[in-house]
Amino acid sequence: MAFLGSKSMIEDNYKQRGLRGKLVRKLRTKGIRNEAVLDAIGKVPRHVFFDEALLGHAYEDKAFPIGEGQTISQPYTVAFQTEKLEIKPGDKVLEIGTGSGYQACILLELGAKVYTIEFNKILYEKTKEFLPSLGYHPYFFLGDGSKGVPVRAPYDKIIVTAGAPVIPDALIEQLADNGILIIPVGGREKQTMVRLTKKKGVLKKEEFDTFAFVPLLGKQGWKP
Ligand code: SAH
């Protein structure tokens, strides 16, 4: 996997930066408005997460395989979920589904303190080693994120990057007051993006477009 990173692939040259600028313009035309989110997409190298054979696709607005049957989310999806979280510097953010770590890097660029949990041990180990080599330092956890990460709760923001059959109770419980949870909920193949906002213990629910995520596994997820 490129993901373990040879030096030549990690190099961020003018060509990669140019392609990234083009991706940012594309996300703008697709409706992403938050300048801080667009800046973060413009900063984080995405090509370093790709296998050599797929390198040419790194700045297309598409999801791609990262091994272990998992994917690096589509840039539009990353931008959409991040925008809906309204991240402020210093926010404590829990991410369910570390995967490649790309989404975690975007959150870190926005100044968030990031706690990220991954169910797949191989991906967890790879990403835990790889992200710090790029200069990104979230707190990594291995386990079933459908139960959240109670030891570090509450969180100002929670982002679920796998498709869930229901909104896990544990995540609602671990959300701070004035907190925001963004989660794709629905079937195994397609889900509706849902945002929950907690204010004085009262939840407000908003629904957005349809997306296609890999399934959230675990106690409040799908059976493997
Ligand atoms: N955020 C990732 C995309 C992740 S794809 C990125 O930026 O690349 C979804 C990830 O969720 C996969 O890596 C999958 O293994 C993980 N996952 C599925 N169920 C999970 C669970 N219950 N807890 C934690 N991670 C889970």
Boltz pocket constraint, residues with backbone or C-beta under 6 A from the ligand:
constraints:
  - pocket:
      binder: B
      contacts: [[A, 70], [A, 71], [A, 72], [A, 73], [A, 96], [A, 97], [A, 98], [A, 99], [A, 100], [A, 101], [A, 102], [A, 103], [A, 104], [A, 117], [A, 118], [A, 119], [A, 120], [A, 123], [A, 143], [A, 144], [A, 145], [A, 146], [A, 161], [A, 162], [A, 214], [A, 215], [A, 216], [A, 217], [A, 218], [A, 219], [A, 221]]
      max_distance: 6.0
